[in-house]
Amino acid sequence: MKKIITSTLMLTLLISSCDKKVIEKQTELKSNQQEIINSENKKIADLPFQIDSITTQILIHPIISIDKDSEKYINRSSYKNNNIINQGISQYGDVINGNIVNLKFEALNTNKLIALSSKDIKITSITFLRDIYNETNKEILLYSITDTDTNYDKQIDHKDEATLYISYIDGSKFKRLSLTTKDIVHQYKFTLNKQRLYFNTLVDINKDGALTTPQDKLHYGFVDLLSDNLDITHYNPI
């Protein structure tokens, strides 16, 4: 009887050991497959779009990131009421959304492409400031870009808060709306007959993602939308 119990115990341990090895092997295989999937992500240029009814004729080529399931990207486009919808980007009037990592700007009849950034960035939306154009004739783009690990999980992704960048319609004078090296836009609004963009930025000292302690600090500034360089001015209302 003792021999039977001992044999049964050894068999159980052997099976458990085999199961563990199988699980480890499956985990390793899954990890390797994930690495392969990640390595197969690639960048492509989507078809260019144009902001209608503005003075400067610029084509904007979105550079987007897609995964290995390229069949999802085939036959994806539809056109309705001048709105472009696809898995790469979506354009609704003056707002463009998508998984955009860069932009290339092309002035018509030049065949020359100029990149917005020298490296990949996470652009979630681009807005042409139509009201600003109507009031000032300035052709300005406002970008929502994720560039900071705001939830402190050691990676920058869609779970983090985006901040704002600005440029002219051709991508020139591209800059971050910031007043320090560790802040993100907290609030913003347009005032003074659309001539200025006021904003404040949050420095989150205690890293909880909110203005909750005396150490957390707001900085105040504005962009002169009539200036040639989209100059940012710091001011202190307190």
C-alpha distance (Angstrom), angle and dihedral (degrees) to the residues before:
residue distance angle dihedral
M1 . . .
K2 3.77 . .
K3 3.81 90.1 .
I4 3.81 90.4 52.3
I5 3.82 92.1 51.3
T6 3.79 91.7 47.0
S7 3.81 91.8 49.1
T8 3.79 91.3 47.9
L9 3.81 91.2 50.3
M10 3.81 92.0 49.2
L11 3.81 90.6 48.8
T12 3.80 90.5 50.2
L13 3.79 91.9 50.1
L14 3.80 90.5 47.4
I15 3.81 92.1 51.1
S16 3.81 90.6 46.2
S17 3.80 90.1 50.5
C18 3.81 91.3 49.2
D19 3.81 91.3 48.1
K20 3.80 90.1 50.9
K21 3.80 91.2 51.0
V22 3.82 90.4 48.6
I23 3.81 91.2 50.5
E24 3.80 91.4 47.2
K25 3.81 90.1 48.4
Q26 3.81 91.6 48.9
T27 3.81 90.9 47.9
E28 3.80 90.8 49.6
L29 3.81 90.8 47.4
K30 3.80 91.6 48.4
S31 3.80 90.2 49.2
N32 3.78 91.4 49.6
Q33 3.79 90.9 47.7
Q34 3.82 90.0 50.6
E35 3.80 89.8 52.0
I36 3.80 89.1 51.1
I37 3.80 91.6 48.7
N38 3.81 91.4 49.2
S39 3.77 91.8 47.4
E40 3.79 90.1 52.5
N41 3.80 93.1 58.0
K42 3.75 106.8 111.6
K43 3.76 142.1 -179.2
I44 3.78 123.3 -117.3
A45 3.78 134.3 173.3
D46 3.78 114.9 -114.1
L47 3.78 119.9 -148.3
P48 3.82 112.2 -74.8
F49 3.77 124.3 -102.0
Q50 3.78 131.8 -155.7
I51 3.78 133.0 -150.0
D52 3.80 104.7 -122.9
S53 3.78 127.1 -129.5
I54 3.79 99.5 14.9
T55 3.79 128.3 127.2
T56 3.81 99.3 -120.8
Q57 3.80 113.3 66.5
I58 3.79 105.6 -141.1
L59 3.80 130.3 160.4
I60 3.81 114.6 -151.0
H61 3.81 117.7 -153.6
P62 3.84 112.9 -160.2
I63 3.80 116.4 -146.2
I64 3.80 107.1 -151.1
S65 3.80 136.2 -175.9
I66 3.82 119.3 -126.1
D67 3.81 132.7 178.6
K68 3.79 129.8 -126.7
D69 3.82 92.5 -85.9
S70 3.77 90.3 90.2
E71 3.79 92.1 159.6
K72 3.79 86.6 73.5
Y73 3.77 87.3 62.0
I74 3.82 95.1 54.0
N75 3.82 119.7 94.7
R76 3.77 89.8 3.1
S77 3.80 101.3 132.5
S78 3.76 129.8 99.4
Y79 3.77 130.8 170.6
K80 3.78 123.9 -153.9
N81 3.79 132.1 156.7
N82 3.80 91.5 -11.1
N83 3.80 90.6 -60.3
I84 3.81 115.6 125.6
I85 3.80 116.7 -146.4
N86 3.79 126.8 -178.4
Q87 3.79 141.8 130.4
G88 3.79 91.1 -97.1
I89 3.80 101.1 51.5
S90 3.77 138.3 -15.1
Q91 3.78 123.3 -147.4
Y92 3.78 121.3 -163.8
G93 3.78 108.3 176.8
D94 3.80 107.2 -64.8
V95 3.83 96.6 -5.7
I96 3.80 124.1 84.6
N97 3.82 122.4 -171.0
G98 3.77 133.2 -178.9
N99 3.79 149.4 102.6
I100 3.80 91.3 -62.1
V101 3.80 121.9 167.6
N102 3.81 99.0 175.3
L103 3.79 144.2 -10.6
K104 3.79 132.9 -132.6
F105 3.82 118.1 -153.9
E106 3.80 122.7 -151.1
A107 3.79 125.1 -173.8
L108 3.78 108.3 -144.9
N109 3.80 116.6 -94.5
T110 3.83 93.3 12.9
N111 3.85 101.0 89.4
K112 3.81 86.8 -152.0
L113 3.82 121.0 128.6
I114 3.80 120.3 -155.3
A115 3.83 119.1 -168.1
L116 3.79 121.2 -131.3
S117 3.81 92.6 -143.6
S118 3.80 135.0 17.7
K119 3.82 90.0 -134.8
D120 3.80 138.1 35.2
I121 3.80 115.8 -79.9
K122 3.81 132.9 -179.3
I123 3.81 106.3 -111.5
T124 3.80 113.1 -180.0
S125 3.79 98.9 173.5
I126 3.80 142.9 4.0
T127 3.80 122.2 -159.2
F128 3.78 127.6 -168.3
L129 3.82 106.6 -143.2
R130 3.78 97.1 -129.2
D131 3.82 95.6 171.5
I132 3.79 90.3 52.4
Y133 3.80 90.1 51.0
N134 3.82 92.1 49.1
E135 3.82 91.4 51.5
T136 3.81 102.0 36.8
N137 3.85 108.1 12.7
K138 3.81 87.2 -123.8
E139 3.83 112.2 140.5
I140 3.80 105.5 -144.6
L141 3.80 135.1 166.9
L142 3.81 123.5 -153.7
Y143 3.81 116.8 -157.1
S144 3.80 131.7 -159.6
I145 3.82 105.2 -148.6
T146 3.79 131.8 174.3
D147 3.79 108.6 -142.0
T148 3.81 105.1 139.7
D149 3.81 134.1 68.5
T150 3.80 94.5 -125.2
N151 3.81 96.2 166.1
Y152 3.81 92.5 47.0
D153 3.81 97.7 -129.2
K154 3.82 90.9 133.2
Q155 3.79 95.3 -107.9
I156 3.79 136.6 82.0
D157 3.80 112.8 -130.7
H158 3.81 144.1 124.5
K159 3.82 90.7 -60.9
D160 3.80 91.3 68.7
E161 3.79 125.6 85.5
A162 3.79 114.8 -101.2
T163 3.79 124.3 -133.3
L164 3.81 132.2 -155.9
Y165 3.80 133.5 -94.7
I166 3.79 128.2 178.5
S167 3.81 138.0 -157.7
Y168 3.77 142.9 154.5
I169 3.81 119.8 -89.0
D170 3.81 91.7 -91.4
G171 3.83 93.3 52.2
S172 3.81 94.3 -104.1
K173 3.82 121.9 138.9
F174 3.81 89.6 24.3
K175 3.80 107.5 178.9
R176 3.78 143.9 155.3
L177 3.79 118.9 -109.3
S178 3.78 95.8 -124.5
L179 3.77 139.8 125.5
T180 3.82 100.3 -164.9
T181 3.80 134.6 24.3
K182 3.82 95.7 -103.1
D183 3.79 105.6 42.2
I184 3.79 136.3 102.3
V185 3.79 129.3 -160.4
H186 3.79 111.6 -85.4
Q187 3.82 101.5 176.2
Y188 3.79 137.5 -7.0
K189 3.80 140.8 179.5
F190 3.81 140.4 171.0
T191 3.82 119.3 -116.5
L192 3.81 143.3 159.5
N193 3.80 97.1 55.8
K194 3.81 91.8 -47.0
Q195 3.79 92.0 -58.8
R196 3.80 96.6 117.5
L197 3.78 137.6 38.6
Y198 3.80 109.1 -150.5
F199 3.78 119.4 -161.3
N200 3.78 143.3 161.3
T201 3.77 126.9 -148.0
L202 3.78 130.6 -149.9
V203 3.79 125.9 -132.7
D204 3.82 104.0 -162.1
I205 3.80 103.2 -154.3
N206 3.82 97.8 172.1
K207 3.82 91.8 42.6
D208 3.80 99.0 -128.3
G209 3.80 95.3 124.1
A210 3.81 95.0 -114.7
L211 3.79 143.6 78.6
T212 3.82 94.7 -100.9
T213 3.80 109.3 128.4
P214 3.81 135.6 50.3
Q215 3.80 87.8 -113.7
D216 3.81 92.3 60.7
K217 3.77 108.8 89.9
L218 3.79 140.5 -161.6
H219 3.80 121.8 -147.0
Y220 3.80 121.4 -160.2
G221 3.78 130.0 -145.0
F222 3.78 146.5 140.4
V223 3.79 138.3 -144.0
D224 3.79 117.5 -130.0
L225 3.81 99.3 -135.9
L226 3.81 91.5 -168.7
S227 3.81 94.6 55.8
D228 3.79 120.2 101.0
N229 3.81 92.5 -125.1
L230 3.83 100.6 37.5
D231 3.79 87.1 -114.2
I232 3.82 118.2 -150.9
T233 3.80 116.7 -142.8
H234 3.81 124.5 -165.7
Y235 3.80 117.7 -142.9
N236 3.79 135.3 174.8
P237 3.82 116.4 -141.7
I238 3.83 93.7 176.0
